[in-house]
Amino acid sequence: MSSLQTQARAPTFFDEVVASTPGECHLDQCIQCGTCGGSCPSGADMDHTPRAIFQMIRAGLKEDVFKSNTPWFCVSCYYCTVRCPQEVHITDIMYSVKRMSVKEKGYDDSTAPDFSKTFINWVENFGRSFELGLASMHMIRHNPFGVFKIAGMGVGMVTKGRMAFTPTRIKGMNELKAILTKAKELEVAE
Amino acid sequence: MKYSYYPGCSLERNAAAYNVSTLATAAPLGLELAELDDWNCCGATEYISLNLTASFALIARNLAIASKEKGRAGLVAPCSACYLNLRKCDKYMAESSKLSGKVNTALAEGGLAYKPGTVKVRHLLDVIVNDIGYDAVASKVTRPLSGLKVAPYYGCMIVRPEFNGEGSSFDDPEQPVTLDRLLKALGAEVVPFPMKAQCCGGHMTQISDSSAFDMIRRLIKGAADNGADTIVTLCPMCQLNLDAYQGGMNAHYKTDYKMPVLYFTQLMGLAFGMDASRLGFGSELVDARPALAKIGVETPPPPEPPKKSKRDDKSLPMPKMIAETAIHAGTTIPADSSQTSAR
């Protein structure tokens, strides 16, 4: 990266992805071997393998990368990350692509981004996640008829006491809100 | 030894069995787990998908609180996702002064601060096998799990990624062995389970169930093909996906697997001679009683499936299958109907 940064030019899409990934992500080291896609448990459902996504990032195909379902099908299992011979932080890069596509509203299918947003909404207001609220709100929005499919399981979870009907709120909620508000300001300021 | 304990949101409710069995077995092991004061969610795999700085600030609040608690040997997380997130935050804050600066500026709004590297984040399994040790665990066994065939399931986030390079994780990222050895120390028969470090599908059950069912099927089939009576897990997400969605997976693939999925702490408690009622048994959706009967343990029954309303006899006449008609008429059905017509 350092050699690229010395050139006086506008940051490329590749630069942006690297800049928004924490730590040394080694994206510039990718040798296109495909070990990532071959190790991926959900690779078969992706429209582009991770290897292809990395080359698309290099080629500056921003829109296509954002539209791709690949980062959203990443299950964060880090199999590719530990197997990558070049130590590319693949999972972290997938998270970067997700954040960037949400920011620019570039994604095609909103199911996964909305799931993240609903999850976070509970956390930002209560400090803890709330499974029942998350599952039901997400389902109403994206798969209302799916309720019938999982009704038996839902009844089981409730009768077994595995679903709370109310979320838990932490004591320091005001402080947490202040922390998160400030963090978001700092993120935008970058 | 005294540790700060970060149960995480799942253990409050859906994985309460993991929480109660962890706390029940900690005592005989001499493990003191003091719940972290007013901890908050780690953000799972969701917050970091939306906002980087806020996701790290959310995690860092827990690390900041833990760093204020003195005389603790570390921060113990039983949930794999919590464990990974806490370590990830610590690692990247240490690596990037820019990120660390931003996170601390945000934390200051809540009167907190965190210096990376001050809190040692540990997974419960790591603490049990490395701080307590297999021999100490084996010495507490009064009811060996002899005859119980178990598939040790690690999932992904406990052994991966190796944040500080090859060999820096407490177990191998592809072929881990610590849980195998622990279960052997409890007297159980550990079956080969090549899928032991594969992903359970994580949040895909909510986003694309066909994708999740594929991953769940591979794991359940892998354990069943190797003759396991039960899968043993150490992660609430893995337990939820394999247990609660096993029925959905069966319906999707027209299979009939009935593979129980239990927490390693539950089996450890049984091996220590504890009563099943103290260990959260009975909250699993796939019946674990046939498996536990093998070691002479009785547990509460799983929930009844919702009853379908029966059609009463006064409803409109419906065509009946031959077999059903025959039974109603009190006749017996020949085993092979083609023979009947030939006669």
Chai-1 contact restraints between the chains, C-beta under 6 A:
chainA,res_idxA,chainB,res_idxB,connection_type,confidence,min_distance_angstrom,max_distance_angstrom,comment,restraint_id
A,P22,B,Y92,contact,1.0,0.0,6.0,A-B,restraint_1
A,P22,B,S96,contact,1.0,0.0,6.0,A-B,restraint_2
A,P22,B,L99,contact,1.0,0.0,6.0,A-B,restraint_3
A,G23,B,Y92,contact,1.0,0.0,6.0,A-B,restraint_4
A,G23,B,E95,contact,1.0,0.0,6.0,A-B,restraint_5
A,P41,B,C199,contact,1.0,0.0,6.0,A-B,restraint_6
A,P41,B,M215,contact,1.0,0.0,6.0,A-B,restraint_7
A,S42,B,S211,contact,1.0,0.0,6.0,A-B,restraint_8
A,D45,B,S211,contact,1.0,0.0,6.0,A-B,restraint_9
A,V75,B,C199,contact,1.0,0.0,6.0,A-B,restraint_10
A,V75,B,G202,contact,1.0,0.0,6.0,A-B,restraint_11
A,S76,B,T45,contact,1.0,0.0,6.0,A-B,restraint_12
A,C77,B,C156,contact,1.0,0.0,6.0,A-B,restraint_13
A,C77,B,C199,contact,1.0,0.0,6.0,A-B,restraint_14
A,Y78,B,R160,contact,1.0,0.0,6.0,A-B,restraint_15
A,Y78,B,P161,contact,1.0,0.0,6.0,A-B,restraint_16
A,T81,B,P161,contact,1.0,0.0,6.0,A-B,restraint_17
A,V82,B,R160,contact,1.0,0.0,6.0,A-B,restraint_18
A,V82,B,P161,contact,1.0,0.0,6.0,A-B,restraint_19
A,V82,B,P173,contact,1.0,0.0,6.0,A-B,restraint_20
A,Y95,B,I48,contact,1.0,0.0,6.0,A-B,restraint_21
A,Y95,B,S49,contact,1.0,0.0,6.0,A-B,restraint_22
A,K98,B,S49,contact,1.0,0.0,6.0,A-B,restraint_23
A,V102,B,L50,contact,1.0,0.0,6.0,A-B,restraint_24
A,T111,B,I207,contact,1.0,0.0,6.0,A-B,restraint_25
A,A112,B,I207,contact,1.0,0.0,6.0,A-B,restraint_26
A,F115,B,Q206,contact,1.0,0.0,6.0,A-B,restraint_27
A,F115,B,I207,contact,1.0,0.0,6.0,A-B,restraint_28
A,S116,B,E46,contact,1.0,0.0,6.0,A-B,restraint_29
A,S116,B,S49,contact,1.0,0.0,6.0,A-B,restraint_30
A,S116,B,L50,contact,1.0,0.0,6.0,A-B,restraint_31
A,F119,B,E46,contact,1.0,0.0,6.0,A-B,restraint_32
A,I120,B,E46,contact,1.0,0.0,6.0,A-B,restraint_33
A,I120,B,Y47,contact,1.0,0.0,6.0,A-B,restraint_34
A,V123,B,C41,contact,1.0,0.0,6.0,A-B,restraint_35
A,G127,B,N40,contact,1.0,0.0,6.0,A-B,restraint_36
A,R128,B,C9,contact,1.0,0.0,6.0,A-B,restraint_37
A,R128,B,C41,contact,1.0,0.0,6.0,A-B,restraint_38
A,S129,B,C9,contact,1.0,0.0,6.0,A-B,restraint_39
A,S129,B,C41,contact,1.0,0.0,6.0,A-B,restraint_40
A,E131,B,N14,contact,1.0,0.0,6.0,A-B,restraint_41
A,H138,B,Q206,contact,1.0,0.0,6.0,A-B,restraint_42
A,G152,B,P305,contact,1.0,0.0,6.0,A-B,restraint_43
A,G152,B,P306,contact,1.0,0.0,6.0,A-B,restraint_44
A,M153,B,A244,contact,1.0,0.0,6.0,A-B,restraint_45
A,V155,B,P306,contact,1.0,0.0,6.0,A-B,restraint_46
A,G156,B,L285,contact,1.0,0.0,6.0,A-B,restraint_47
A,G156,B,P303,contact,1.0,0.0,6.0,A-B,restraint_48
A,T159,B,P303,contact,1.0,0.0,6.0,A-B,restraint_49
A,K160,B,S283,contact,1.0,0.0,6.0,A-B,restraint_50
A,K160,B,P303,contact,1.0,0.0,6.0,A-B,restraint_51
A,R162,B,N14,contact,1.0,0.0,6.0,A-B,restraint_52
A,R162,B,S283,contact,1.0,0.0,6.0,A-B,restraint_53
A,A164,B,R13,contact,1.0,0.0,6.0,A-B,restraint_54
A,I170,B,D38,contact,1.0,0.0,6.0,A-B,restraint_55
A,I170,B,N40,contact,1.0,0.0,6.0,A-B,restraint_56
A,K171,B,D38,contact,1.0,0.0,6.0,A-B,restraint_57
A,G172,B,D38,contact,1.0,0.0,6.0,A-B,restraint_58
A,E175,B,G110,contact,1.0,0.0,6.0,A-B,restraint_59
A,L176,B,N40,contact,1.0,0.0,6.0,A-B,restraint_60
A,A178,B,E109,contact,1.0,0.0,6.0,A-B,restraint_61
A,A178,B,G110,contact,1.0,0.0,6.0,A-B,restraint_62
A,I179,B,A57,contact,1.0,0.0,6.0,A-B,restraint_63
A,I179,B,A106,contact,1.0,0.0,6.0,A-B,restraint_64
A,I179,B,L107,contact,1.0,0.0,6.0,A-B,restraint_65
A,I179,B,E109,contact,1.0,0.0,6.0,A-B,restraint_66
A,I179,B,G110,contact,1.0,0.0,6.0,A-B,restraint_67
A,L180,B,A54,contact,1.0,0.0,6.0,A-B,restraint_68
A,K182,B,A106,contact,1.0,0.0,6.0,A-B,restraint_69
A,K182,B,E109,contact,1.0,0.0,6.0,A-B,restraint_70
A,A183,B,T53,contact,1.0,0.0,6.0,A-B,restraint_71
A,A183,B,A54,contact,1.0,0.0,6.0,A-B,restraint_72
A,A183,B,A57,contact,1.0,0.0,6.0,A-B,restraint_73
A,A183,B,A106,contact,1.0,0.0,6.0,A-B,restraint_74
A,K184,B,A54,contact,1.0,0.0,6.0,A-B,restraint_75
A,L186,B,T53,contact,1.0,0.0,6.0,A-B,restraint_76
A,L186,B,K102,contact,1.0,0.0,6.0,A-B,restraint_77
A,E187,B,N51,contact,1.0,0.0,6.0,A-B,restraint_78
A,E187,B,T53,contact,1.0,0.0,6.0,A-B,restraint_79
